[in-house]
Amino acid sequence: MNQNGVIRLLRISDLPALEWGGEYVHFRQVYREIYEQYRMGRTLPWVIDTPTDGIIGQLFVQLDSQNKRLADGVLRAYLFSFRVKPKFQRKGWGTKLLSYVEMVLLEQGFQWTTLRVSKDNDLARQFYEHRGYSIVAEELGEWKYIDHRGIQQVVTDPSFRMEKCLRYGKTPCES
């Protein structure tokens, strides 16, 4: 990858770097669980790693879900926790990471990607729309996690569910 960055899968030694100097420390247990799910073949946690700044971005993929509209383990994968550090935004890193992950999923036989974007995040929604994603539903966006202190947190973030057919222009996707 140009600018001396590489897109690669998460290593256990990367887990502290995902906390971004404390900004995301509350997700410490979530990140550990994602890594364990990766070891079991259920997720693909991708990062952008640079030699000078370390981890500057991440995009996680859930391959299967109880909610088959998100991920079904065969044709549909769910993208989540996509972020690039502010200093590196609007420089092409997010586009490169998303494109790379979509290419890998397509090579593995997936035809659709789904994601959720906060209704309040117009820039992110536009980013996805410019890359072929379409809004297919509105969702409550409620989820729970255990924070770094062991306390359950409940997040309510009204969202749009968006989808993209990875095979556009080749073999049409079926809904």
Protein Blocks (a to p, Z undefined) as FASTA:
>chain_A
ZZhiacddddfklmmmmnnnolmmmmmmmmmmmmmmmmnopaccdddddfklopabdcdd
dfbdfblmlogolmpccdehiacdfklgonommmmmmmmmmmmmmmnopabdcddddfkl
mmlmmmmmmnopacfbdcekiacdddfkopacddddddddddddfkgoiaccdZZ
